[in-house]
């Protein structure tokens, strides 16, 4: 799906080429959205938005990067938009005291069970996903793309429009943050 | 004790190993494939005649404004001259 002919067909609005694009990339895009948003309905909605943007903006694709990287970039931006919408809703939706808020933000509340996790790891993975959700946005994106999707550092750098060293640093800091959060969770619950 | 905690933290960090990618439902796939038929792509090129029409309108607007400003200035100068000549007219009568 990376050949110039196929890309040209996409640019001309070919339904056949678009169907092929869906067959090739829908699973990757859906899994990325699902792992980042941790919700099936949201992932389906965002996947729709991503492919709508791909269809309407394909004429802007200049071939500077791989088509898959360009689609991933759109996916990441759509997920970022979704995080922001969600955090805006949270900010305006609840009125809680500052003291309560501080405590609530530090607590890990495992709520998400990924259907693709092996049975013996389900509980631990649920805790890990809760910790990932609390990471700063770019750390969350870089860590999830590498750890859950297996995307190499170089491609993540292109997707996030940053340098390779920044990606390495983001993933290193994400691991450190996760270790701290998990250690705190262990002290409060597992001991 | 610390080792137990460290082991737990490391095992939790690695708990997504062997994560199975999820399949996309047929319903989602078919709704994704129907995107092209649901979207009307508008032709984004602007016809040349419309560009000329816009340029002519702007030129006309500028011309009208320049003429209006000049006319107002001219009439103001004429008015001032009349006032001055009226004011000094009594001197001419006395002489």
Interface residues (C-beta under 8 A of the other chain):
Chain A: X13 X15 X18 X19 X22 X23 X26 X27 X28 X30 X31 X34 X44 X47 X48 X51 X52 X55 X56 X114 X115 X116 X117 X118 X121 X124 X125 X127 X128 X147 X148 X175 X178 X179 X182 X183 X186 X187 X190 X191
Chain B: X5 X8 X9 X11 X12 X13 X15 X16 X17 X18 X19 X20 X21 X22 X23 X24 X28 X29 X31 X32 X33 X35 X36 X37 X39 X41
